Amino acid sequence: MTEIFTNEPGLCSIELFRVALSESSVKLRLKAIENVKHDVVSERLALLSQDEGADWASDPANAELVRWAAASLAKRHGEGRIWLGTPPAPTHALSA
């Protein structure tokens, strides 16, 4: 059994985690959970910027979060690719 840890922002998206857990294999479930966690982080960062303004990022108490957010940006945004409309078809299939 795999334990998945979350926090309060993650609990606000519990339905997304339920959908992720409905994937057909453990590998796909873990990948879906990772994707949901990145969605939760993206939403939390947007809320922080909206509620606290840009100054929250320079607060020393948030330094670790800012470093992690910067380091994981590509994962949250598809390696930097932003598609307008339908993205191209994948060049490989996921296997279970």
C-alpha positions in Angstrom: 0.0 0.0 0.0 1.2 3.5 -0.8 0.6 6.4 1.5 -0.2 9.7 0.0 0.3 12.8 2.2 -1.5 16.1 1.6 -2.1 19.4 3.4 -5.0 21.8 3.8 -4.9 23.1 0.2 -4.8 19.5 -1.0 -7.8 18.6 1.0 -9.7 21.4 -0.8 -9.2 19.4 -4.0 -10.0 16.0 -2.6 -12.3 15.2 -5.5 -9.3 15.6 -7.9 -7.5 13.0 -5.8 -10.4 10.7 -6.0 -10.4 10.9 -9.8 -6.6 10.3 -9.8 -7.1 7.2 -7.6 -9.5 5.8 -10.2 -6.8 5.2 -12.7 -6.4 1.6 -13.9 -2.9 0.9 -12.6 -0.7 1.9 -9.6 1.8 3.6 -12.0 -1.0 5.7 -13.6 -2.5 6.5 -10.2 0.8 7.7 -8.8 1.4 9.8 -11.9 -2.2 11.3 -11.7 -1.7 12.1 -8.0 1.6 13.9 -8.8 -0.3 15.9 -11.4 -3.0 16.8 -9.0 -0.5 17.9 -6.4 1.1 20.2 -9.0 -2.4 21.6 -9.9 -3.0 22.2 -6.1 0.4 24.0 -5.8 -0.3 26.1 -8.9 -3.7 27.2 -7.5 -2.2 28.0 -4.1 0.6 30.1 -5.7 -2.1 32.0 -7.7 -4.1 32.6 -4.5 -1.0 33.8 -2.6 -0.1 36.2 -5.3 -3.7 37.5 -5.4 -4.2 37.7 -1.7 -0.7 38.7 -0.5 0.6 40.6 -3.5 4.1 40.0 -4.9 5.8 40.7 -1.6 4.9 37.2 -0.2 7.7 35.7 -2.5 10.4 37.9 -0.9 9.4 37.0 2.7 12.2 34.8 4.2 9.6 32.5 5.7 8.5 31.5 2.2 12.0 31.0 0.7 11.8 27.2 0.6 8.4 27.3 -1.2 9.6 29.9 -3.7 12.7 27.7 -4.5 10.6 24.6 -4.9 8.0 26.4 -7.0 10.8 27.7 -9.3 12.5 24.3 -9.5 9.2 22.5 -10.3 7.7 25.1 -12.7 8.3 23.0 -15.8 6.5 20.0 -14.4 3.4 22.1 -13.5 3.4 23.7 -16.9 4.2 20.8 -19.3 8.0 21.5 -19.6 7.2 25.1 -20.6 4.8 24.3 -23.4 1.6 26.2 -23.3 -0.9 25.1 -25.9 -3.7 27.2 -27.2 -6.5 25.0 -28.3 -5.9 21.2 -28.6 -2.4 20.0 -27.9 -0.8 17.7 -30.5 -1.2 14.0 -30.1 1.4 12.3 -27.9 4.2 10.5 -29.8 4.1 7.5 -27.4 1.4 5.6 -25.5 1.4 5.2 -21.7 1.6 1.6 -20.7 0.3 0.2 -17.5 
